[in-house]
């Protein structure tokens, strides 16, 4: 996450053991250890499920930011 400016990529950690986190997970049909990627308008774009290596995540985040910014 430190490779991105605050205006490029923001994140929220949802604890699925709490009501709001569980509601978010249920809404998107996902379990724990899942990343949901949204655009700047809050539209769901992609799911990254399970544990992933940092290189994979960096590539996924780079692609997400590029698509969101129209690059």
PQR file with spaces between the fields and no chain letter, atoms N, CA, C, O and H, PARSE charges and radii, in Angstrom:
ATOM       1  N    UNK     1       0.818   -1.192    0.000 -0.4000 1.5000
ATOM       2  CA   UNK     1       0.000    0.000    0.000 -0.0000 2.0000
ATOM       3  C    UNK     1       0.861    1.254    0.000  0.5500 1.7000
ATOM       4  O    UNK     1       0.430    2.304   -0.478 -0.5500 1.4000
ATOM       5  N    UNK     2       2.067    1.154    0.529 -0.4000 1.5000
ATOM       6  CA   UNK     2       2.926    2.328    0.629 -0.0000 2.0000
ATOM       7  C    UNK     2       3.407    2.812   -0.741  0.5500 1.7000
ATOM       8  O    UNK     2       3.953    3.910   -0.846 -0.5500 1.4000
ATOM       9  H    UNK     2       2.417    0.301    0.917  0.4000 1.0000
ATOM      10  N    UNK     3       3.214    2.018   -1.778 -0.4000 1.5000
ATOM      11  CA   UNK     3       3.623    2.409   -3.127 -0.0000 2.0000
ATOM      12  C    UNK     3       2.620    3.340   -3.805  0.5500 1.7000
ATOM      13  O    UNK     3       2.871    3.827   -4.907 -0.5500 1.4000
ATOM      14  H    UNK     3       2.770    1.126   -1.692  0.4000 1.0000
ATOM      15  N    UNK     4       1.488    3.588   -3.152 -0.4000 1.5000
ATOM      16  CA   UNK     4       0.422    4.370   -3.762 -0.0000 2.0000
ATOM      17  C    UNK     4       0.158    5.632   -2.957  0.5500 1.7000
ATOM      18  O    UNK     4       0.259    5.628   -1.731 -0.5500 1.4000
ATOM      19  H    UNK     4       1.283    3.193   -2.256  0.4000 1.0000
ATOM      20  N    UNK     5      -0.184    6.716   -3.657 -0.4000 1.5000
ATOM      21  CA   UNK     5      -0.614    7.943   -2.986 -0.0000 2.0000
ATOM      22  C    UNK     5      -2.007    7.712   -2.415  0.5500 1.7000
ATOM      23  O    UNK     5      -2.746    6.848   -2.888 -0.5500 1.4000
ATOM      24  H    UNK     5      -0.266    6.719   -4.654  0.4000 1.0000
ATOM      25  N    UNK     6      -2.359    8.485   -1.403 -0.4000 1.5000
ATOM      26  CA   UNK     6      -3.660    8.338   -0.757 -0.0000 2.0000
ATOM      27  C    UNK     6      -4.819    8.516   -1.732  0.5500 1.7000
ATOM      28  O    UNK     6      -5.854    7.865   -1.590 -0.5500 1.4000
ATOM      29  H    UNK     6      -1.759    9.187   -1.019  0.4000 1.0000
ATOM      30  N    UNK     7      -4.654    9.388   -2.717 -0.4000 1.5000
ATOM      31  CA   UNK     7      -5.730    9.612   -3.682 -0.0000 2.0000
ATOM      32  C    UNK     7      -5.777    8.540   -4.775  0.5500 1.7000
ATOM      33  O    UNK     7      -6.723    8.514   -5.562 -0.5500 1.4000
ATOM      34  H    UNK     7      -3.814    9.917   -2.832  0.4000 1.0000
ATOM      35  N    UNK     8      -4.780    7.662   -4.838 -0.4000 1.5000
ATOM      36  CA   UNK     8      -4.769    6.594   -5.837 -0.0000 2.0000
ATOM      37  C    UNK     8      -5.478    5.343   -5.344  0.5500 1.7000
ATOM      38  O    UNK     8      -6.242    4.720   -6.081 -0.5500 1.4000
ATOM      39  H    UNK     8      -4.011    7.684   -4.199  0.4000 1.0000
ATOM      40  N    UNK     9      -5.221    4.980   -4.098 -0.4000 1.5000
ATOM      41  CA   UNK     9      -5.731    3.714   -3.580 -0.0000 2.0000
ATOM      42  C    UNK     9      -6.000    3.865   -2.092  0.5500 1.7000
ATOM      43  O    UNK     9      -5.089    4.120   -1.303 -0.5500 1.4000
ATOM      44  H    UNK     9      -4.600    5.487   -3.499  0.4000 1.0000
ATOM      45  N    UNK    10      -7.254    3.706   -1.724 -0.4000 1.5000
ATOM      46  CA   UNK    10      -7.641    3.772   -0.320 -0.0000 2.0000
ATOM      47  C    UNK    10      -8.148    2.410    0.097  0.5500 1.7000
ATOM      48  O    UNK    10      -8.636    1.648   -0.738 -0.5500 1.4000
ATOM      49  H    UNK    10      -7.994    3.499   -2.365  0.4000 1.0000
ATOM      50  N    UNK    11      -8.040    2.091    1.377 -0.4000 1.5000
ATOM      51  CA   UNK    11      -8.498    0.786    1.820 -0.0000 2.0000
ATOM      52  C    UNK    11      -9.238    0.870    3.140  0.5500 1.7000
ATOM      53  O    UNK    11      -9.059    1.802    3.924 -0.5500 1.4000
ATOM      54  H    UNK    11      -7.644    2.710    2.055  0.4000 1.0000
ATOM      55  N    UNK    12     -10.057   -0.113    3.358 -0.4000 1.5000
ATOM      56  CA   UNK    12     -10.836   -0.264    4.576 -0.0000 2.0000
ATOM      57  C    UNK    12     -10.753   -1.719    4.975  0.5500 1.7000
ATOM      58  O    UNK    12     -10.964   -2.601    4.143 -0.5500 1.4000
ATOM      59  H    UNK    12     -10.203   -0.871    2.722  0.4000 1.0000
ATOM      60  N    UNK    13     -10.454   -1.984    6.211 -0.4000 1.5000
ATOM      61  CA   UNK    13     -10.421   -3.354    6.710 -0.0000 2.0000
ATOM      62  C    UNK    13     -11.759   -3.620    7.386  0.5500 1.7000
ATOM      63  O    UNK    13     -12.141   -2.921    8.324 -0.5500 1.4000
ATOM      64  H    UNK    13     -10.283   -1.268    6.888  0.4000 1.0000
ATOM      65  N    UNK    14     -12.463   -4.631    6.904 -0.4000 1.5000
ATOM      66  CA   UNK    14     -13.754   -5.015    7.483 -0.0000 2.0000
ATOM      67  C    UNK    14     -13.572   -6.318    8.246  0.5500 1.7000
ATOM      68  O    UNK    14     -13.153   -7.325    7.676 -0.5500 1.4000
ATOM      69  H    UNK    14     -12.153   -5.199    6.141  0.4000 1.0000
ATOM      70  N    UNK    15     -13.882   -6.298    9.514 -0.4000 1.5000
ATOM      71  CA   UNK    15     -13.787   -7.484   10.353 -0.0000 2.0000
ATOM      72  C    UNK    15     -15.067   -8.288   10.194  0.5500 1.7000
ATOM      73  O    UNK    15     -16.130   -7.849   10.634 -0.5500 1.4000
ATOM      74  H    UNK    15     -14.222   -5.479    9.977  0.4000 1.0000
ATOM      75  N    UNK    16     -14.981   -9.466    9.569 -0.4000 1.5000
ATOM      76  CA   UNK    16     -16.173  -10.276    9.309 -0.0000 2.0000
ATOM      77  C    UNK    16     -16.733  -10.903   10.578  0.5500 1.7000
ATOM      78  O    UNK    16     -17.779  -11.552   10.535 -0.5500 1.4000
ATOM      79  H    UNK    16     -14.117   -9.823    9.212  0.4000 1.0000
ATOM      80  N    UNK    17     -16.066  -10.724   11.688 -0.4000 1.5000
ATOM      81  CA   UNK    17     -16.601  -11.198   12.971 -0.0000 2.0000
ATOM      82  C    UNK    17     -17.534  -10.172   13.598  0.5500 1.7000
ATOM      83  O    UNK    17     -18.205  -10.458   14.589 -0.5500 1.4000
ATOM      84  H    UNK    17     -15.216  -10.197   11.723  0.4000 1.0000
ATOM      85  N    UNK    18     -17.573   -8.979   13.018 -0.4000 1.5000
ATOM      86  CA   UNK    18     -18.475   -7.941   13.489 -0.0000 2.0000
ATOM      87  C    UNK    18     -19.615   -7.774   12.494  0.5500 1.7000
ATOM      88  O    UNK    18     -19.485   -8.141   11.326 -0.5500 1.4000
ATOM      89  H    UNK    18     -17.027   -8.747   12.213  0.4000 1.0000
ATOM      90  N    UNK    19     -20.719   -7.226   12.950 -0.4000 1.5000
ATOM      91  CA   UNK    19     -21.936   -7.154   12.139 -0.0000 2.0000
ATOM      92  C    UNK    19     -21.726   -6.442   10.807  0.5500 1.7000
ATOM      93  O    UNK    19     -22.097   -6.979    9.764 -0.5500 1.4000
ATOM      94  H    UNK    19     -20.825   -6.928   13.898  0.4000 1.0000
ATOM      95  N    UNK    20     -21.136   -5.238   10.817 -0.4000 1.5000
ATOM      96  CA   UNK    20     -20.966   -4.486    9.560 -0.0000 2.0000
ATOM      97  C    UNK    20     -20.039   -5.202    8.592  0.5500 1.7000
ATOM      98  O    UNK    20     -20.294   -5.213    7.388 -0.5500 1.4000
ATOM      99  H    UNK    20     -20.834   -4.801   11.664  0.4000 1.0000
ATOM     100  N    UNK    21     -18.971   -5.795    9.097 -0.4000 1.5000
ATOM     101  CA   UNK    21     -18.056   -6.536    8.240 -0.0000 2.0000
ATOM     102  C    UNK    21     -18.716   -7.765    7.642  0.5500 1.7000
ATOM     103  O    UNK    21     -18.524   -8.066    6.464 -0.5500 1.4000
ATOM     104  H    UNK    21     -18.764   -5.785   10.075  0.4000 1.0000
ATOM     105  N    UNK    22     -19.481   -8.466    8.435 -0.4000 1.5000
ATOM     106  CA   UNK    22     -20.205   -9.653    7.963 -0.0000 2.0000
ATOM     107  C    UNK    22     -21.235   -9.255    6.911  0.5500 1.7000
ATOM     108  O    UNK    22     -21.416   -9.961    5.919 -0.5500 1.4000
ATOM     109  H    UNK    22     -19.637   -8.222    9.392  0.4000 1.0000
ATOM     110  N    UNK    23     -21.917   -8.118    7.126 -0.4000 1.5000
ATOM     111  CA   UNK    23     -22.904   -7.640    6.151 -0.0000 2.0000
ATOM     112  C    UNK    23     -22.241   -7.319    4.815  0.5500 1.7000
ATOM     113  O    UNK    23     -22.778   -7.646    3.756 -0.5500 1.4000
ATOM     114  H    UNK    23     -21.771   -7.544    7.932  0.4000 1.0000
ATOM     115  N    UNK    24     -21.070   -6.676    4.865 -0.4000 1.5000
ATOM     116  CA   UNK    24     -20.347   -6.365    3.628 -0.0000 2.0000
ATOM     117  C    UNK    24     -19.938   -7.647    2.914  0.5500 1.7000
ATOM     118  O    UNK    24     -20.110   -7.762    1.701 -0.5500 1.4000
ATOM     119  H    UNK    24     -20.633   -6.410    5.725  0.4000 1.0000
ATOM     120  N    UNK    25     -19.401   -8.605    3.652 -0.4000 1.5000
ATOM     121  CA   UNK    25     -18.988   -9.883    3.056 -0.0000 2.0000
ATOM     122  C    UNK    25     -20.185  -10.609    2.454  0.5500 1.7000
ATOM     123  O    UNK    25     -20.098  -11.129    1.342 -0.5500 1.4000
ATOM     124  H    UNK    25     -19.261   -8.512    4.638  0.4000 1.0000
ATOM     125  N    UNK    26     -21.295  -10.649    3.175 -0.4000 1.5000
ATOM     126  CA   UNK    26     -22.498  -11.322    2.672 -0.0000 2.0000
ATOM     127  C    UNK    26     -23.038  -10.641    1.423  0.5500 1.7000
ATOM     128  O    UNK    26     -23.467  -11.311    0.483 -0.5500 1.4000
ATOM     129  H    UNK    26     -21.365  -10.227    4.079  0.4000 1.0000
ATOM     130  N    UNK    27     -23.018   -9.324    1.410 -0.4000 1.5000
ATOM     131  CA   UNK    27     -23.517   -8.564    0.258 -0.0000 2.0000
ATOM     132  C    UNK    27     -22.763   -8.929   -1.014  0.5500 1.7000
ATOM     133  O    UNK    27     -23.345   -8.976   -2.097 -0.5500 1.4000
ATOM     134  H    UNK    27     -22.669   -8.780    2.173  0.4000 1.0000
ATOM     135  N    UNK    28     -21.459   -9.190   -0.877 -0.4000 1.5000
ATOM     136  CA   UNK    28     -20.630   -9.485   -2.048 -0.0000 2.0000
ATOM     137  C    UNK    28     -20.305  -10.969   -2.183  0.5500 1.7000
ATOM     138  O    UNK    28     -19.531  -11.358   -3.058 -0.5500 1.4000
ATOM     139  H    UNK    28     -20.986   -9.152    0.003  0.4000 1.0000
ATOM     140  N    UNK    29     -20.898  -11.806   -1.313 -0.4000 1.5000
ATOM     141  CA   UNK    29     -20.735  -13.257   -1.419 -0.0000 2.0000
ATOM     142  C    UNK    29     -19.313  -13.737   -1.219  0.5500 1.7000
ATOM     143  O    UNK    29     -18.853  -14.637   -1.923 -0.5500 1.4000
ATOM     144  H    UNK    29     -21.527  -11.489   -0.602  0.4000 1.0000
ATOM     145  N    UNK    30     -18.605  -13.140   -0.256 -0.4000 1.5000
ATOM     146  CA   UNK    30     -17.218  -13.517   -0.020 -0.0000 2.0000
ATOM     147  C    UNK    30     -17.010  -13.957    1.426  0.5500 1.7000
ATOM     148  O    UNK    30     -17.829  -13.684    2.303 -0.5500 1.4000
ATOM     149  H    UNK    30     -18.978  -12.409    0.316  0.4000 1.0000
ATOM     150  N    UNK    31     -15.893  -14.646    1.649 -0.4000 1.5000
ATOM     151  CA   UNK    31     -15.503  -15.083    2.985 -0.0000 2.0000
ATOM     152  C    UNK    31     -14.386  -14.197    3.501  0.5500 1.7000
ATOM     153  O    UNK    31     -14.081  -13.155    2.920 -0.5500 1.4000
ATOM     154  H    UNK    31     -15.227  -14.868    0.937  0.4000 1.0000
ATOM     155  N    UNK    32     -13.779  -14.623    4.599 -0.4000 1.5000
ATOM     156  CA   UNK    32     -12.648  -13.865    5.145 -0.0000 2.0000
ATOM     157  C    UNK    32     -11.427  -14.019    4.248  0.5500 1.7000
ATOM     158  O    UNK    32     -11.409  -14.867    3.356 -0.5500 1.4000
ATOM     159  H    UNK    32     -14.027  -15.470    5.070  0.4000 1.0000
ATOM     160  N    UNK    33     -10.428  -13.214    4.480 -0.4000 1.5000
ATOM     161  CA   UNK    33      -9.199  -13.135    3.683 -0.0000 2.0000
ATOM     162  C    UNK    33      -9.569  -12.895    2.213  0.5500 1.7000
ATOM     163  O    UNK    33      -9.164  -13.636    1.318 -0.5500 1.4000
ATOM     164  H    UNK    33     -10.443  -12.525    5.205  0.4000 1.0000
ATOM     165  N    UNK    34     -10.337  -11.852    2.007 -0.4000 1.5000
ATOM     166  CA   UNK    34     -10.784  -11.492    0.671 -0.0000 2.0000
ATOM     167  C    UNK    34     -10.653   -9.987    0.502  0.5500 1.7000
ATOM     168  O    UNK    34     -11.018   -9.220    1.393 -0.5500 1.4000
ATOM     169  H    UNK    34     -10.666  -11.250    2.734  0.4000 1.0000
ATOM     170  N    UNK    35     -10.138   -9.573   -0.632 -0.4000 1.5000
ATOM     171  CA   UNK    35     -10.063   -8.152   -0.959 -0.0000 2.0000
ATOM     172  C    UNK    35     -11.101   -7.841   -2.021  0.5500 1.7000
ATOM     173  O    UNK    35     -11.181   -8.519   -3.045 -0.5500 1.4000
ATOM     174  H    UNK    35      -9.842  -10.196   -1.356  0.4000 1.0000
ATOM     175  N    UNK    36     -11.889   -6.816   -1.771 -0.4000 1.5000
ATOM     176  CA   UNK    36     -12.859   -6.332   -2.749 -0.0000 2.0000
ATOM     177  C    UNK    36     -12.318   -5.017   -3.289  0.5500 1.7000
ATOM     178  O    UNK    36     -12.021   -4.110   -2.512 -0.5500 1.4000
ATOM     179  H    UNK    36     -11.824   -6.265   -0.939  0.4000 1.0000
ATOM     180  N    UNK    37     -12.185   -4.899   -4.586 -0.4000 1.5000
ATOM     181  CA   UNK    37     -11.688   -3.670   -5.207 -0.0000 2.0000
ATOM     182  C    UNK    37     -12.860   -2.894   -5.808  0.5500 1.7000
ATOM     183  O    UNK    37     -13.645   -3.432   -6.589 -0.5500 1.4000
ATOM     184  H    UNK    37     -12.426   -5.636   -5.217  0.4000 1.0000
ATOM     185  N    UNK    38     -12.959   -1.636   -5.432 -0.4000 1.5000
ATOM     186  CA   UNK    38     -14.022   -0.753   -5.909 -0.0000 2.0000
ATOM     187  C    UNK    38     -13.391    0.428   -6.625  0.5500 1.7000
ATOM     188  O    UNK    38     -12.241    0.782   -6.362 -0.5500 1.4000
ATOM     189  H    UNK    38     -12.322   -1.199   -4.797  0.4000 1.0000
ATOM     190  N    UNK    39     -14.151    1.040   -7.533 -0.4000 1.5000
ATOM     191  CA   UNK    39     -13.658    2.258   -8.167 -0.0000 2.0000
ATOM     192  C    UNK    39     -13.955    3.440   -7.257  0.5500 1.7000
ATOM     193  O    UNK    39     -14.520    3.263   -6.177 -0.5500 1.4000
ATOM     194  H    UNK    39     -15.084    0.753   -7.746  0.4000 1.0000
ATOM     195  N    UNK    40     -13.586    4.625   -7.673 -0.4000 1.5000
ATOM     196  CA   UNK    40     -13.761    5.827   -6.867 -0.0000 2.0000
ATOM     197  C    UNK    40     -15.201    6.196   -6.595  0.5500 1.7000
ATOM     198  O    UNK    40     -15.475    7.027   -5.729 -0.5500 1.4000
ATOM     199  H    UNK    40     -13.127    4.769   -8.550  0.4000 1.0000
ATOM     200  N    UNK    41     -16.130    5.588   -7.325 -0.4000 1.5000
ATOM     201  CA   UNK    41     -17.556    5.856   -7.120 -0.0000 2.0000
ATOM     202  C    UNK    41     -18.216    4.782   -6.259  0.5500 1.7000
ATOM     203  O    UNK    41     -19.423    4.823   -6.020 -0.5500 1.4000
ATOM     204  H    UNK    41     -15.908    4.913   -8.028  0.4000 1.0000
ATOM     205  N    UNK    42     -17.417    3.824   -5.794 -0.4000 1.5000
ATOM     206  CA   UNK    42     -17.958    2.768   -4.941 -0.0000 2.0000
ATOM     207  C    UNK    42     -18.511    1.579   -5.692  0.5500 1.7000
ATOM     208  O    UNK    42     -19.183    0.736   -5.097 -0.5500 1.4000
ATOM     209  H    UNK    42     -16.437    3.791   -5.988  0.4000 1.0000
ATOM     210  N    UNK    43     -18.246    1.487   -6.983 -0.4000 1.5000
ATOM     211  CA   UNK    43     -18.717    0.357   -7.778 -0.0000 2.0000
ATOM     212  C    UNK    43     -17.727   -0.797   -7.678  0.5500 1.7000
ATOM     213  O    UNK    43     -16.527   -0.613   -7.884 -0.5500 1.4000
ATOM     214  H    UNK    43     -17.700    2.171   -7.466  0.4000 1.0000
ATOM     215  N    UNK    44     -18.231   -1.985   -7.361 -0.4000 1.5000
ATOM     216  CA   UNK    44     -17.389   -3.168   -7.227 -0.0000 2.0000
ATOM     217  C    UNK    44     -16.752   -3.493   -8.575  0.5500 1.7000
ATOM     218  O    UNK    44     -17.419   -3.457   -9.608 -0.5500 1.4000
ATOM     219  H    UNK    44     -19.205   -2.134   -7.193  0.4000 1.0000
ATOM     220  N    UNK    45     -15.463   -3.808   -8.559 -0.4000 1.5000
ATOM     221  CA   UNK    45     -14.730   -4.098   -9.787 -0.0000 2.0000
ATOM     222  C    UNK    45     -14.089   -5.480   -9.806  0.5500 1.7000
ATOM     223  O    UNK    45     -14.053   -6.123  -10.855 -0.5500 1.4000
ATOM     224  H    UNK    45     -14.921   -3.836   -7.719  0.4000 1.0000
ATOM     225  N    UNK    46     -13.575   -5.957   -8.649 -0.4000 1.5000
ATOM     226  CA   UNK    46     -12.835   -7.213   -8.670 -0.0000 2.0000
ATOM     227  C    UNK    46     -12.733   -7.793   -7.263  0.5500 1.7000
ATOM     228  O    UNK    46     -12.745   -7.063   -6.272 -0.5500 1.4000
ATOM     229  H    UNK    46     -13.604   -5.434   -7.797  0.4000 1.0000
ATOM     230  N    UNK    47     -12.632   -9.108   -7.194 -0.4000 1.5000
ATOM     231  CA   UNK    47     -12.426   -9.820   -5.936 -0.0000 2.0000
ATOM     232  C    UNK    47     -11.073  -10.518   -5.995  0.5500 1.7000
ATOM     233  O    UNK    47     -10.750  -11.180   -6.982 -0.5500 1.4000
ATOM     234  H    UNK    47     -12.622   -9.702   -7.998  0.4000 1.0000
ATOM     235  N    UNK    48     -10.285  -10.368   -4.936 -0.4000 1.5000
ATOM     236  CA   UNK    48      -9.033  -11.103   -4.780 -0.0000 2.0000
ATOM     237  C    UNK    48      -9.214  -11.980   -3.546  0.5500 1.7000
ATOM     238  O    UNK    48      -9.121  -11.496   -2.418 -0.5500 1.4000
ATOM     239  H    UNK    48     -10.547   -9.831   -4.135  0.4000 1.0000
ATOM     240  N    UNK    49      -9.470  -13.257   -3.759 -0.4000 1.5000
ATOM     241  CA   UNK    49      -9.779  -14.164   -2.657 -0.0000 2.0000
ATOM     242  C    UNK    49      -8.540  -14.890   -2.158  0.5500 1.7000
ATOM     243  O    UNK    49      -7.633  -15.210   -2.926 -0.5500 1.4000
ATOM     244  H    UNK    49      -9.545  -13.650   -4.675  0.4000 1.0000
ATOM     245  N    UNK    50      -8.522  -15.142   -0.857 -0.4000 1.5000
ATOM     246  CA   UNK    50      -7.463  -15.926   -0.244 -0.0000 2.0000
ATOM     247  C    UNK    50      -6.182  -15.140   -0.035  0.5500 1.7000
ATOM     248  O    UNK    50      -6.079  -13.967   -0.392 -0.5500 1.4000
ATOM     249  H    UNK    50      -9.258  -14.882   -0.232  0.4000 1.0000
ATOM     250  N    UNK    51      -5.223  -15.812    0.548 -0.4000 1.5000
ATOM     251  CA   UNK    51      -3.908  -15.202    0.757 -0.0000 2.0000
ATOM     252  C    UNK    51      -3.191  -15.107   -0.575  0.5500 1.7000
ATOM     253  O    UNK    51      -3.210  -16.051   -1.365 -0.5500 1.4000
ATOM     254  H    UNK    51      -5.307  -16.766    0.838  0.4000 1.0000
ATOM     255  N    UNK    52      -2.566  -13.981   -0.823 -0.4000 1.5000
ATOM     256  CA   UNK    52      -1.838  -13.763   -2.075 -0.0000 2.0000
ATOM     257  C    UNK    52      -0.463  -13.186   -1.761  0.5500 1.7000
ATOM     258  O    UNK    52      -0.282  -12.486   -0.765 -0.5500 1.4000
ATOM     259  H    UNK    52      -2.551  -13.215   -0.181  0.4000 1.0000
ATOM     260  N    UNK    53       0.483  -13.484   -2.605 -0.4000 1.5000
ATOM     261  CA   UNK    53       1.844  -12.974   -2.451 -0.0000 2.0000
ATOM     262  C    UNK    53       1.868  -11.486   -2.789  0.5500 1.7000
ATOM     263  O    UNK    53       1.045  -11.003   -3.566 -0.5500 1.4000
ATOM     264  H    UNK    53       0.336  -14.053   -3.414  0.4000 1.0000
ATOM     265  N    UNK    54       2.813  -10.772   -2.202 -0.4000 1.5000
ATOM     266  CA   UNK    54       2.879   -9.318   -2.375 -0.0000 2.0000
ATOM     267  C    UNK    54       3.084   -8.915   -3.833  0.5500 1.7000
ATOM     268  O    UNK    54       2.535   -7.900   -4.262 -0.5500 1.4000
ATOM     269  H    UNK    54       3.482  -11.164   -1.571  0.4000 1.0000
ATOM     270  N    UNK    55       3.856   -9.676   -4.605 -0.4000 1.5000
ATOM     271  CA   UNK    55       4.057   -9.349   -6.024 -0.0000 2.0000
ATOM     272  C    UNK    55       2.739   -9.403   -6.798  0.5500 1.7000
ATOM     273  O    UNK    55       2.466   -8.543   -7.635 -0.5500 1.4000
ATOM     274  H    UNK    55       4.302  -10.500   -4.257  0.4000 1.0000
ATOM     275  N    UNK    56       1.929  -10.418   -6.509 -0.4000 1.5000
ATOM     276  CA   UNK    56       0.623  -10.554   -7.160 -0.0000 2.0000
ATOM     277  C    UNK    56      -0.272   -9.371   -6.787  0.5500 1.7000
ATOM     278  O    UNK    56      -0.926   -8.780   -7.646 -0.5500 1.4000
ATOM     279  H    UNK    56       2.151  -11.117   -5.829  0.4000 1.0000
ATOM     280  N    UNK    57      -0.293   -9.032   -5.492 -0.4000 1.5000
ATOM     281  CA   UNK    57      -1.129   -7.922   -5.036 -0.0000 2.0000
ATOM     282  C    UNK    57      -0.678   -6.596   -5.639  0.5500 1.7000
ATOM     283  O    UNK    57      -1.513   -5.782   -6.033 -0.5500 1.4000
ATOM     284  H    UNK    57       0.238   -9.511   -4.794  0.4000 1.0000
ATOM     285  N    UNK    58       0.628   -6.372   -5.714 -0.4000 1.5000
ATOM     286  CA   UNK    58       1.122   -5.134   -6.301 -0.0000 2.0000
ATOM     287  C    UNK    58       0.675   -5.008   -7.750  0.5500 1.7000
ATOM     288  O    UNK    58       0.240   -3.938   -8.175 -0.5500 1.4000
ATOM     289  H    UNK    58       1.306   -7.033   -5.393  0.4000 1.0000
ATOM     290  N    UNK    59       0.778   -6.086   -8.505 -0.4000 1.5000
ATOM     291  CA   UNK    59       0.334   -6.074   -9.904 -0.0000 2.0000
ATOM     292  C    UNK    59      -1.167   -5.823   -9.988  0.5500 1.7000
ATOM     293  O    UNK    59      -1.621   -5.032  -10.815 -0.5500 1.4000
ATOM     294  H    UNK    59       1.131   -6.955   -8.160  0.4000 1.0000
ATOM     295  N    UNK    60      -1.934   -6.493   -9.136 -0.4000 1.5000
ATOM     296  CA   UNK    60      -3.391   -6.314   -9.131 -0.0000 2.0000
ATOM     297  C    UNK    60      -3.761   -4.872   -8.788  0.5500 1.7000
ATOM     298  O    UNK    60      -4.641   -4.287   -9.420 -0.5500 1.4000
ATOM     299  H    UNK    60      -1.565   -7.135   -8.464  0.4000 1.0000
ATOM     300  N    UNK    61      -3.085   -4.296   -7.782 -0.4000 1.5000
ATOM     301  CA   UNK    61      -3.362   -2.915   -7.399 -0.0000 2.0000
ATOM     302  C    UNK    61      -2.933   -1.947   -8.494  0.5500 1.7000
ATOM     303  O    UNK    61      -3.654   -0.993   -8.785 -0.5500 1.4000
ATOM     304  H    UNK    61      -2.370   -4.770   -7.268  0.4000 1.0000
ATOM     305  N    UNK    62      -1.781   -2.172   -9.100 -0.4000 1.5000
ATOM     306  CA   UNK    62      -1.320   -1.322  -10.213 -0.0000 2.0000
ATOM     307  C    UNK    62      -2.341   -1.330  -11.344  0.5500 1.7000
ATOM     308  O    UNK    62      -2.689   -0.277  -11.878 -0.5500 1.4000
ATOM     309  H    UNK    62      -1.195   -2.947   -8.863  0.4000 1.0000
ATOM     310  N    UNK    63      -2.820   -2.513  -11.708 -0.4000 1.5000
ATOM     311  CA   UNK    63      -3.817   -2.635  -12.778 -0.0000 2.0000
ATOM     312  C    UNK    63      -5.115   -1.941  -12.406  0.5500 1.7000
ATOM     313  O    UNK    63      -5.728   -1.268  -13.236 -0.5500 1.4000
ATOM     314  H    UNK    63      -2.537   -3.368  -11.275  0.4000 1.0000
ATOM     315  N    UNK    64      -5.529   -2.104  -11.170 -0.4000 1.5000
ATOM     316  CA   UNK    64      -6.773   -1.486  -10.698 -0.0000 2.0000
ATOM     317  C    UNK    64      -6.665    0.036  -10.762  0.5500 1.7000
ATOM     318  O    UNK    64      -7.580    0.702  -11.248 -0.5500 1.4000
ATOM     319  H    UNK    64      -5.032   -2.651  -10.497  0.4000 1.0000
ATOM     320  N    UNK    65      -5.565    0.585  -10.278 -0.4000 1.5000
ATOM     321  CA   UNK    65      -5.365    2.036  -10.288 -0.0000 2.0000
ATOM     322  C    UNK    65      -5.297    2.546  -11.722  0.5500 1.7000
ATOM     323  O    UNK    65      -5.863    3.595  -12.030 -0.5500 1.4000
ATOM     324  H    UNK    65      -4.822    0.044   -9.883  0.4000 1.0000
ATOM     325  N    UNK    66      -4.619    1.827  -12.595 -0.4000 1.5000
ATOM     326  CA   UNK    66      -4.522    2.245  -14.007 -0.0000 2.0000
ATOM     327  C    UNK    66      -5.892    2.259  -14.670  0.5500 1.7000
ATOM     328  O    UNK    66      -6.219    3.197  -15.396 -0.5500 1.4000
ATOM     329  H    UNK    66      -4.159    0.975  -12.345  0.4000 1.0000
ATOM     330  N    UNK    67      -6.693    1.231  -14.429 -0.4000 1.5000
ATOM     331  CA   UNK    67      -8.040    1.174  -15.013 -0.0000 2.0000
ATOM     332  C    UNK    67      -8.927    2.271  -14.442  0.5500 1.7000
ATOM     333  O    UNK    67      -9.702    2.890  -15.172 -0.5500 1.4000
ATOM     334  H    UNK    67      -6.427    0.469  -13.839  0.4000 1.0000
ATOM     335  N    UNK    68      -8.816    2.513  -13.147 -0.4000 1.5000
ATOM     336  CA   UNK    68      -9.649    3.524  -12.497 -0.0000 2.0000
ATOM     337  C    UNK    68      -9.306    4.929  -12.948  0.5500 1.7000
ATOM     338  O    UNK    68     -10.169    5.807  -12.982 -0.5500 1.4000
ATOM     339  H    UNK    68      -8.187    2.010  -12.555  0.4000 1.0000
ATOM     340  N    UNK    69      -8.039    5.143  -13.297 -0.4000 1.5000
ATOM     341  CA   UNK    69      -7.616    6.481  -13.730 -0.0000 2.0000
ATOM     342  C    UNK    69      -7.697    6.643  -15.242  0.5500 1.7000
ATOM     343  O    UNK    69      -7.400    7.713  -15.773 -0.5500 1.4000
ATOM     344  H    UNK    69      -7.338    4.430  -13.270  0.4000 1.0000
ATOM     345  N    UNK    70      -8.101    5.574  -15.940 -0.4000 1.5000
ATOM     346  CA   UNK    70      -8.242    5.652  -17.385 -0.0000 2.0000
ATOM     347  C    UNK    70      -6.946    5.529  -18.146  0.5500 1.7000
ATOM     348  O    UNK    70      -6.893    5.886  -19.323 -0.5500 1.4000
ATOM     349  H    UNK    70      -8.342    4.705  -15.509  0.4000 1.0000
ATOM     350  N    UNK    71      -5.901    5.037  -17.517 -0.4000 1.5000
ATOM     351  CA   UNK    71      -4.602    4.891  -18.190 -0.0000 2.0000
ATOM     352  C    UNK    71      -4.545    3.625  -18.991  0.5500 1.7000
ATOM     353  O    UNK    71      -3.528    3.340  -19.623 -0.5500 1.4000
ATOM     354  H    UNK    71      -5.943    4.747  -16.561  0.4000 1.0000
